[in-house]
Amino acid sequence: MKRIVFTLSMLTLILWQNIGFASPAHWSENDHWYELVPILTSWTDARTTARSQVFDNKNGYLAVISSRAEFDFVLSYYNSVDYWIGGFQLDGSTEPTGGFVWITEEPFDWTEENLSDNSGGQSVLYFNPGSHSSDPDGTAGYWDDDYATGSLRWYLVEYGTYIDDGIDNFDNDDSGSIPEPLTCLLTGIGIAAMALKKRKA
């Protein structure tokens, strides 16, 4: 177990250093800030944590990408790993792409998704840095859906003038969820990596 913890710690630190994390990135078009948090967590927990964060006197929430320009800006900083964003599918919606909304109730009228949910229950969005044959514009990087509590990823926080409105009407299927001790272990590793990075700065 100690060897596993050490290996995961080293991988987290290497990713942290190579992907180039710094202070949150500022987009002048909306005066919002964006921060990729390198803690492996579920979408549900990422959402809760993001809502408690504040930067530049702005409230945090899982990032809402509502235009091509915003997507391009985010990609210019964060395009090497998958991470959760603030979109989800309302419970009972038509699969695979029906009923998606943003947690801030901003219009969901621009997407960069594949959303190839063949199993049902995968109802929250994440960014995938790869390429996909169904990708709308054929470029690397698209959105896909997954289980709200069944997978662990980093997450992208947006600090802005909107807030997470607290909608909870989504399918919270935990199919494929991982054991809780491993979740805690990986989260602890991410926190340790953040502390080490700040100490070096």
N, C-alpha and C positions, 0 to 999 in steps of 0.2 A: 504494500500500500504506500509506503514512504517513497518508493521509487516512482510510482504512478504520480503522486503529488508533485514530486520534484520535476518530473518530465513535463507535466501540464503547466507548472509554474514557469519553466524555461520557455515553453512554446508561447505562453501568453506574453512574456516579456519580449521575445523576439518579434512577435506580431506587433506589439505596441511600438517598438522602435522602428520597424521597417515600414509600417503603414503611415508613420509620421503624425502621430497625434499631437495636438497642441491645444491652445485655447479654442473655445467655440468659434466657428466661422460665421462671419457677418455678411448678410445679403442686403445690400442697400435698397433694393427694389421694394422690400416690405419692412425693412428695419428689424428683421428677425435674426436670431442666432441659432446655429445648428451644432450639436455636439454628439459624436458617436461615443457611446459608453461601452467599454470593453468588459462587460460582465455578462456571463452566460446565464440567461434567465428565460422564463416563459414569457409569452406575449402579455398574459394577464398580470404577472408580477412587474414586467417592464412598464406597463401602463400605470400601475399604482405608484411605482417609484418615480417615474417621469413627472407625475402630477405634483409631487412634493418638492421638485427642484425649481430653483429660481436663479436667473442670471440677468444682470443688467436691469434689475427691477422688473423683469418680465417673467410670467409664469411658464413653467415647462409642461410639455405634453408630448406624447409620441408624435413624430413629425408627420405633417400633412402636406403632401406634394400635389398641389392643385393646378400646376401648369407645366408646360414643357420647359419654360425658362427656369422655373424653380428646380425642376428635375435636373437640368443641365448644371445648375449651380451646385446642387448637392453632390452630383457625380464628380465634379471637379475636385472635391475634397474626399469623398467617401465612396470608393468604387471597388474595393479589393476584397471585401468580406460580405457575407449576408448579415442583415440586421432587420429588426422589427420596425415597422412604421405604423401610423395610426389609422389604418383602415380595417373595417370588418364587415362581415355579411350578416344582415339582419336574419334572425331565426325564421325559418320557414320560407326563405326566398328560393327562387328557381335556380338550380345548379346548372352550370358551374359559376356563372358570373352575375346572376341577378341579385339585387338588393344590397350592393355594397355602399357603405357610407363612411364618411370621415368622423372621427370622434368629436370634432369641433363643429359639426353640422355645416362646414363649408361645402359648396356644391361638389359632388363627385362626377364632374363632367369631363375630366381628362384622365386618361389612364395609360400606364405603360406595363400592361399585365399579360400574363399567359393564363393564369387562374385555371389550370387544367385539373380541377378537382374531380377525380373519378371515383373516389371512395365515399364522398359525402362527409359532412362534419368539419371539413377544413375551411375555417371561416374567418381567419385573420390574415393580414398581409405582411409580407416581408420582402425586402429587396434581395434579389439574387444577382451577383455580379457576372454570371455566365451569359452564354448566348442560347437562344432557343428558336426552333424552327417556326414557332407561332408568335414570336416577338413582333409586335406591331410594326416597328421600323427597321427590323433586321440588325440592330446594333447590340453590342454587349450590354447587359444590364436590363433586368425586367422585374416586374412584381409577380409574386406567386402567393398562393394561400397555403395555410398549414393549420394545425390544431392550436387552440389558444393556450392549452396547458401541456401539450405533449412534446414540445421541442424546445431546445435551448439555443438562444442566439444573443448576440449583442443587440443594442437598440439605439435608435437615433432620436434624440430629444430636440424639439424645436422650442425656442423661447420667444414668445410673441404676444400679440395683443388678443389672440383668441384663447379660450380655455377648453379643456376637455369637459364636455357637457354632461358626462356621467351616464350616457346611454349604456345599458347593459343587456340589451335584447339580442344577444348573439349566441350561437351554438357553442357551448363551452365543452365540447367533446374532448376527453383526455386520452383518447386512444393513443397508444404508443408512449404514454408518459414514462418518465424515467424515475428511478427510486429517489426519494427525498434526500437521503444522505449524500448522493452524488450531486444533486442540485446544490446543496449547501456547500459542498467541497469546491465545486467549480466557481460559485459565486465568491467564496472566500479567496480563491486564487486571483480572481479579477480584482477584488478590492486590494489585495496585497500588491498586485502589479501597479495599481494606480498610486498607492502610497509610495512605492519605490520610485516611480517616475517623478512624483512631486518632490521627493527628497533630493533627486539628482538635479532638478531644475534650479 
